[in-house]
Amino acid sequence: METRSDNAPLMTCRYCILHEMGHCRKYSPLREGEPRYLRLANGTLLRLEFDCKECQMLIWEVSTEPACK
């Protein structure tokens, strides 16, 4: 079984939510609203980082606590 280090991203991908929303920093270098987060239906909180030079989005797991109790 493969384990993940706490100092490594959960996932690195070429799909970028900033590009999808029309906020690609290669064309619009604004950095408003940073950092960005996603919360999954199961309550997991993910922090998004953007490596625009490499055109990648890094996803970090912040917590797995339920959103509502």
C-alpha positions in Angstrom: 0.0 0.0 0.0 1.3 3.4 -0.9 1.3 6.1 1.7 1.4 9.9 1.2 3.8 12.3 3.0 2.2 15.2 4.8 4.5 17.6 2.9 3.3 16.3 -0.5 0.2 17.4 -2.3 -2.7 15.0 -2.5 -2.8 15.5 -6.2 -1.2 17.5 -9.0 -3.1 18.0 -12.2 -3.0 20.0 -15.4 -6.7 20.8 -15.1 -7.0 24.2 -13.5 -10.1 25.6 -11.9 -8.8 29.2 -12.5 -8.6 28.5 -16.2 -12.0 26.9 -16.3 -13.5 30.0 -14.6 -11.7 32.3 -17.1 -9.2 33.6 -14.5 -6.0 32.1 -15.9 -3.0 34.0 -14.6 -1.2 33.8 -17.9 -3.8 36.1 -19.3 -5.1 37.9 -16.1 -2.4 37.9 -13.3 -4.7 38.9 -10.5 -4.3 37.0 -7.2 -7.6 37.8 -5.5 -9.2 35.4 -3.2 -6.1 33.3 -2.4 -5.8 30.7 -1.1 -8.8 28.9 -2.6 -10.5 25.9 -1.0 -12.9 23.2 -2.0 -15.1 21.3 0.4 -16.3 17.8 -0.6 -19.7 16.4 0.2 -18.0 14.1 2.9 -16.6 17.2 4.7 -13.0 16.9 3.4 -11.5 20.4 3.0 -9.0 20.8 0.1 -6.6 23.8 -0.4 -5.8 24.7 -4.0 -2.4 26.0 -5.1 -1.6 27.2 -8.6 1.8 26.7 -10.3 1.1 28.9 -13.3 4.7 28.6 -14.6 4.2 24.9 -15.0 0.4 25.2 -15.8 -0.5 22.9 -12.9 -2.9 22.9 -10.0 -1.8 21.3 -6.7 -4.4 20.0 -4.3 -3.6 19.7 -0.6 -5.8 17.9 2.0 -6.5 20.3 4.9 -8.9 18.3 7.1 -11.4 15.5 7.0 -13.7 16.8 9.6 -17.4 16.9 8.7 -18.7 20.3 7.5 -21.8 20.2 9.8 -22.3 18.4 13.0 
